[in-house]
């Protein structure tokens, strides 16, 4: 019975210590949810950026594919056909390597920007956590 009455003691703000503990816990949880929401927003922005880049790239590659097909149809000699095809493939390889670099840059930014709010929050909580026994 003494323990129950201790929990219900007012803390000076008209709240019991249990109410104050819950209020503090909910405030900390709210900050954690805010950090998660920020992380989610950063990740969604990254996915949007990646999708836009892929759509741009595939649109450009499709145009180049059609241009190559048009050029191949105009070839009159096998050597000319091979030159057009070789040039197309060399350019395609360069384009795909460049695109892979762009996508890796976007993915790196997603990871960095997405984890930053969570990492900051975890650091804050770890600094305020009681020492492990």
Rosetta blueprint (number, residue, H / E / L):
1 X L
2 X H
3 X H
4 X H
5 X H
6 X H
7 X H
8 X L
9 X L
10 X E
11 X L
12 X L
13 X L
14 X L
15 X L
16 X E
17 X H
18 X H
19 X H
20 X H
21 X H
22 X H
23 X H
24 X H
25 X H
26 X H
27 X H
28 X H
29 X H
30 X H
31 X H
32 X H
33 X H
34 X H
35 X H
36 X H
37 X H
38 X H
39 X H
40 X H
41 X H
42 X H
43 X H
44 X H
45 X H
46 X H
47 X H
48 X H
49 X H
50 X H
51 X H
52 X H
53 X H
54 X H
55 X H
56 X H
57 X H
58 X H
59 X H
60 X H
61 X H
62 X H
63 X H
64 X H
65 X H
66 X H
67 X H
68 X H
69 X H
70 X H
71 X H
72 X H
73 X H
74 X L
75 X L
76 X L
77 X L
78 X H
79 X H
80 X H
81 X H
82 X H
83 X H
84 X H
85 X H
86 X H
87 X H
88 X H
89 X H
90 X H
91 X H
92 X H
93 X H
94 X H
95 X H
96 X H
97 X H
98 X H
99 X H
100 X H
101 X H
102 X H
103 X H
104 X H
105 X H
106 X H
107 X H
108 X H
109 X H
110 X H
111 X H
112 X H
113 X H
114 X H
115 X H
116 X H
117 X H
118 X H
119 X H
120 X H
121 X H
122 X H
123 X H
124 X H
125 X H
126 X H
127 X H
128 X H
129 X L
130 X L
131 X L
132 X L
133 X L
